[in-house]
Amino acid sequence: MEQHDLLRHVCELLDRLGVAYMVTGSQATIAYGEPRFTNDIDIVADLSPATLGQFCDGFSEDDFYLSRAAAKDAVDQHGMFNVIHPRSGLKIDVIIPTAVPYDRQRLARAQRVKVAEDYEALFTTAEDIILKKLDWHRQGGGDRHLRDIAGILKVRRARLDFDYLDHHARLLGLEDSWRAIQTRAKQG
């Protein structure tokens, strides 16, 4: 299984189940910025106890490892669980959104992105991946997040909503980091 096959599988499953979702993390960074290697798919999925069983059933035990107990705990606690394809080493990190207004807003703003000639999937917006990567960096996530942001700025600068970015950076306490990365991007 290739990464694009796994992405398609999980997104089509969520679409069939009518579950709100968005691809985020490295996959979104690649969609909006510069290519880089990643071995996982991060997806925010608004799974509920009512949809969790059908979601888990969408990954055959012959091909995937999925702990139903971990998935149930993640849904109950708004946490995260994994779906692993052992033969390829690929992994999906399924993140259950919290009730925090910004998390709900990001999910509502998700937009369809053409992933292949014959399908599209819902991705976080470029602005929201920038804000999340600033937050991950603040939490000790390393310089990789700053490089990803710089790549998005390089590729999409003219299409970004800077009013939204400035406003939410201020609301999320990321204003200084946001200003610093913009200055760095302009110089580099």
One Martini backbone bead per residue (centre of mass of N, CA, C, O) as a GRO file, in nm:
protein
  188
    1MET     BB    1   0.096   0.036   0.022
    2GLU     BB    2   0.031   0.360  -0.033
    3GLN     BB    3  -0.019   0.665   0.091
    4HIS     BB    4  -0.247   0.754  -0.108
    5ASP     BB    5  -0.424   0.504  -0.048
    6LEU     BB    6  -0.468   0.558   0.254
    7LEU     BB    7  -0.591   0.836   0.229
    8ARG     BB    8  -0.828   0.751   0.057
    9HIS     BB    9  -0.952   0.544   0.244
   10VAL     BB   10  -1.013   0.731   0.491
   11CYS     BB   11  -1.172   0.956   0.341
   12GLU     BB   12  -1.393   0.780   0.212
   13LEU     BB   13  -1.499   0.668   0.475
   14LEU     BB   14  -1.580   0.939   0.607
   15ASP     BB   15  -1.770   1.026   0.384
   16ARG     BB   16  -1.967   0.783   0.404
   17LEU     BB   17  -2.026   0.848   0.723
   18GLY     BB   18  -2.042   1.169   0.769
   19VAL     BB   19  -1.761   1.272   0.873
   20ALA     BB   20  -1.594   1.509   1.004
   21TYR     BB   21  -1.291   1.633   0.839
   22MET     BB   22  -0.916   1.664   0.837
   23VAL     BB   23  -0.630   1.723   0.690
   24THR     BB   24  -0.306   1.733   0.837
   25GLY     BB   25  -0.003   1.827   0.877
   26SER     BB   26   0.210   1.708   0.647
   27GLN     BB   27   0.002   1.683   0.419
   28ALA     BB   28  -0.076   1.984   0.425
   29THR     BB   29   0.201   2.100   0.383
   30ILE     BB   30   0.240   1.973   0.102
   31ALA     BB   31  -0.014   2.096  -0.036
   32TYR     BB   32   0.096   2.414   0.039
   33GLY     BB   33   0.398   2.350  -0.013
   34GLU     BB   34   0.670   2.163   0.031
   35PRO     BB   35   0.821   1.888  -0.024
   36ARG     BB   36   0.817   1.590   0.190
   37PHE     BB   37   0.882   1.354   0.418
   38THR     BB   38   0.632   1.103   0.518
   39ASN     BB   39   0.475   0.831   0.731
   40ASP     BB   40   0.211   1.004   0.787
   41ILE     BB   41  -0.135   1.057   0.891
   42ASP     BB   42  -0.320   1.344   0.968
   43ILE     BB   43  -0.649   1.327   1.132
   44VAL     BB   44  -0.940   1.497   1.176
   45ALA     BB   45  -1.213   1.330   1.359
   46ASP     BB   46  -1.570   1.336   1.432
   47LEU     BB   47  -1.604   1.104   1.622
   48SER     BB   48  -1.837   0.871   1.754
   49PRO     BB   49  -1.992   0.620   1.905
   50ALA     BB   50  -2.178   0.577   1.643
   51THR     BB   51  -1.912   0.571   1.426
   52LEU     BB   52  -1.672   0.394   1.525
   53GLY     BB   53  -1.736   0.104   1.434
   54GLN     BB   54  -1.742   0.163   1.127
   55PHE     BB   55  -1.460   0.267   1.109
   56CYS     BB   56  -1.311   0.013   1.212
   57ASP     BB   57  -1.439  -0.177   0.988
   58GLY     BB   58  -1.263  -0.025   0.752
   59PHE     BB   59  -1.026  -0.213   0.896
   60SER     BB   60  -0.876  -0.482   0.839
   61GLU     BB   61  -0.715  -0.724   1.030
   62ASP     BB   62  -0.524  -0.826   0.793
   63ASP     BB   63  -0.403  -0.510   0.730
   64PHE     BB   64  -0.461  -0.392   1.028
   65TYR     BB   65  -0.394  -0.184   1.309
   66LEU     BB   66  -0.655  -0.163   1.573
   67SER     BB   67  -0.755  -0.016   1.869
   68ARG     BB   68  -1.062  -0.003   2.004
   69ALA     BB   69  -0.996   0.100   2.286
   70ALA     BB   70  -0.832   0.349   2.199
   71ALA     BB   71  -1.057   0.473   2.028
   72LYS     BB   72  -1.264   0.507   2.254
   73ASP     BB   73  -1.090   0.684   2.437
   74ALA     BB   74  -1.053   0.913   2.233
   75VAL     BB   75  -1.350   0.986   2.206
   76ASP     BB   76  -1.406   1.034   2.514
   77GLN     BB   77  -1.121   1.239   2.540
   78HIS     BB   78  -1.016   1.387   2.294
   79GLY     BB   79  -0.795   1.229   2.127
   80MET     BB   80  -0.576   0.960   2.018
   81PHE     BB   81  -0.521   0.735   1.735
   82ASN     BB   82  -0.423   0.435   1.558
   83VAL     BB   83  -0.342   0.335   1.218
   84ILE     BB   84  -0.188   0.035   1.093
   85HIS     BB   85   0.035  -0.067   0.823
   86PRO     BB   86   0.266  -0.306   0.853
   87ARG     BB   87   0.379  -0.365   0.560
   88SER     BB   88   0.453  -0.038   0.516
   89GLY     BB   89   0.451   0.156   0.790
   90LEU     BB   90   0.194   0.298   0.796
   91LYS     BB   91   0.017   0.592   0.941
   92ILE     BB   92  -0.264   0.689   1.142
   93ASP     BB   93  -0.363   0.989   1.294
   94VAL     BB   94  -0.638   1.011   1.510
   95ILE     BB   95  -0.813   1.312   1.577
   96ILE     BB   96  -1.006   1.441   1.830
   97PRO     BB   97  -1.196   1.694   1.871
   98THR     BB   98  -1.262   1.957   2.045
   99ALA     BB   99  -1.463   2.222   2.200
  100VAL     BB  100  -1.290   2.425   2.099
  101PRO     BB  101  -1.354   2.678   1.896
  102TYR     BB  102  -1.106   2.661   1.707
  103ASP     BB  103  -1.135   2.361   1.635
  104ARG     BB  104  -1.417   2.392   1.507
  105GLN     BB  105  -1.339   2.602   1.297
  106ARG     BB  106  -1.132   2.441   1.140
  107LEU     BB  107  -1.328   2.218   1.053
  108ALA     BB  108  -1.532   2.411   0.904
  109ARG     BB  109  -1.291   2.524   0.699
  110ALA     BB  110  -1.255   2.302   0.537
  111GLN     BB  111  -1.106   2.187   0.222
  112ARG     BB  112  -1.100   2.096  -0.095
  113VAL     BB  113  -0.853   1.867  -0.230
  114LYS     BB  114  -0.660   1.766  -0.485
  115VAL     BB  115  -0.498   1.449  -0.486
  116ALA     BB  116  -0.623   1.340  -0.752
  117GLU     BB  117  -0.778   1.300  -1.045
  118ASP     BB  118  -1.026   1.116  -0.876
  119TYR     BB  119  -0.977   1.293  -0.596
  120GLU     BB  120  -1.096   1.431  -0.286
  121ALA     BB  121  -1.012   1.621   0.015
  122LEU     BB  122  -1.015   1.726   0.340
  123PHE     BB  123  -0.855   2.028   0.441
  124THR     BB  124  -0.686   2.223   0.592
  125THR     BB  125  -0.590   2.523   0.599
  126ALA     BB  126  -0.319   2.711   0.553
  127GLU     BB  127  -0.362   2.893   0.798
  128ASP     BB  128  -0.413   2.662   1.011
  129ILE     BB  129  -0.138   2.521   0.975
  130ILE     BB  130   0.031   2.753   1.065
  131LEU     BB  131  -0.087   2.784   1.351
  132LYS     BB  132  -0.028   2.492   1.446
  133LYS     BB  133   0.280   2.502   1.397
  134LEU     BB  134   0.331   2.726   1.596
  135ASP     BB  135   0.225   2.569   1.838
  136TRP     BB  136   0.412   2.321   1.819
  137HIS     BB  137   0.668   2.483   1.852
  138ARG     BB  138   0.601   2.601   2.131
  139GLN     BB  139   0.583   2.287   2.245
  140GLY     BB  140   0.864   2.159   2.112
  141GLY     BB  141   0.868   2.066   1.785
  142GLY     BB  142   1.061   2.234   1.633
  143ASP     BB  143   1.194   2.350   1.318
  144ARG     BB  144   1.017   2.203   1.111
  145HIS     BB  145   0.769   2.391   1.138
  146LEU     BB  146   0.911   2.644   1.028
  147ARG     BB  147   0.982   2.526   0.752
  148ASP     BB  148   0.692   2.471   0.667
  149ILE     BB  149   0.597   2.762   0.679
  150ALA     BB  150   0.799   2.875   0.476
  151GLY     BB  151   0.691   2.701   0.240
  152ILE     BB  152   0.407   2.821   0.236
  153LEU     BB  153   0.490   3.115   0.193
  154LYS     BB  154   0.638   3.069  -0.075
  155VAL     BB  155   0.386   2.939  -0.235
  156ARG     BB  156   0.112   3.119  -0.090
  157ARG     BB  157   0.122   3.420  -0.013
  158ALA     BB  158  -0.097   3.550  -0.219
  159ARG     BB  159  -0.336   3.338  -0.081
  160LEU     BB  160  -0.335   3.457   0.195
  161ASP     BB  161  -0.495   3.531   0.512
  162PHE     BB  162  -0.363   3.777   0.707
  163ASP     BB  163  -0.595   3.859   0.889
  164TYR     BB  164  -0.646   3.582   1.010
  165LEU     BB  165  -0.362   3.529   1.113
  166ASP     BB  166  -0.330   3.775   1.296
  167HIS     BB  167  -0.578   3.730   1.474
  168HIS     BB  168  -0.512   3.430   1.571
  169ALA     BB  169  -0.234   3.478   1.682
  170ARG     BB  170  -0.334   3.662   1.904
  171LEU     BB  171  -0.547   3.469   2.039
  172LEU     BB  172  -0.311   3.226   2.071
  173GLY     BB  173  -0.023   3.355   2.143
  174LEU     BB  174   0.152   3.390   1.835
  175GLU     BB  175   0.257   3.671   1.739
  176ASP     BB  176   0.568   3.664   1.768
  177SER     BB  177   0.616   3.414   1.590
  178TRP     BB  178   0.476   3.522   1.338
  179ARG     BB  179   0.659   3.765   1.293
  180ALA     BB  180   0.930   3.610   1.279
  181ILE     BB  181   0.862   3.427   1.032
  182GLN     BB  182   0.811   3.658   0.833
  183THR     BB  183   1.087   3.787   0.848
  184ARG     BB  184   1.246   3.534   0.766
  185ALA     BB  185   1.105   3.491   0.488
  186LYS     BB  186   1.190   3.767   0.361
  187GLN     BB  187   1.508   3.714   0.392
  188GLY     BB  188   1.510   3.409   0.251
   0.00000   0.00000   0.00000
